Amino acid sequence: MNISSVSSVNFDNVIQTEPETEVTQDFETFLKMLTTQIQNQDPLSPMAADQFSNQLASFSMVEQQTATNQKLELLLASFESSGIGTYASIVGRFALHEEPFLFSGAEISFEIAGAPGEVDDRKITIVDASGSIIFEKKLSSNQSSFIWDGKDSDGRLTPLGTYQAELRKASDGTVLDAEITTGGVVEEVRFGGPQAELLLANGTVILEADVATIR
């Protein structure tokens, strides 16, 4: 999966780049106008204190909203330039991978490709974290997918944990050079290491470089 790396974003620097001088200048202009208004008001009908306070409060609200909008625009620009928007677009989509998967109790779907010369002598094998075979089943010559219900070869539900799917020769168990992918819906993208990590709905965590397909 070709996704450009994400550079770090310093939010403090982003916020500090907001042009505070514009807000200051606007406020000084407002004070000058208000002072002029007070100096030239009718002495017999001076501005009430609540009017003065309301004008100050209204200006303050407008300036705060303006400053907030400027900061949001700067943050959005930083996200776009850092590539985070690219990762946000894959959340909620289905990611396929060849890496070990986390069995959490639900059935697992696999897609099988490769090893065209061995189509009549293939079996799918599920091995645990120690490399022990817990399940295997011969595949038909035209079979390109398989659903594992989480049970071992004796029909017992396997413990929750991490497993790996392999394609082997049914005759002698030789591991074949083939692609077996499984996957899940991307729930979140994590940053902090050299590569982004994708958390799938079944709990599996994979690196961005290990993603074979995004749907």
Secondary structure as UniProt FT lines:
FT   HELIX           11..16
FT   HELIX           20..39
FT   TURN            43..44
FT   HELIX           49..82
FT   HELIX           84..88
FT   TURN            89..92
FT   STRAND          94..97
FT   STRAND          101..103
FT   STRAND          108..114
FT   HELIX           116..118
FT   TURN            119..120
FT   STRAND          122..128
FT   TURN            129..130
FT   STRAND          133..138
FT   TURN            141..142
FT   STRAND          145..148
FT   TURN            153..154
FT   STRAND          161..169
FT   TURN            170..172
FT   STRAND          178..190
FT   STRAND          197..200
FT   TURN            201..202
FT   STRAND          205..207
FT   HELIX           208..210
FT   STRAND          211..214
//
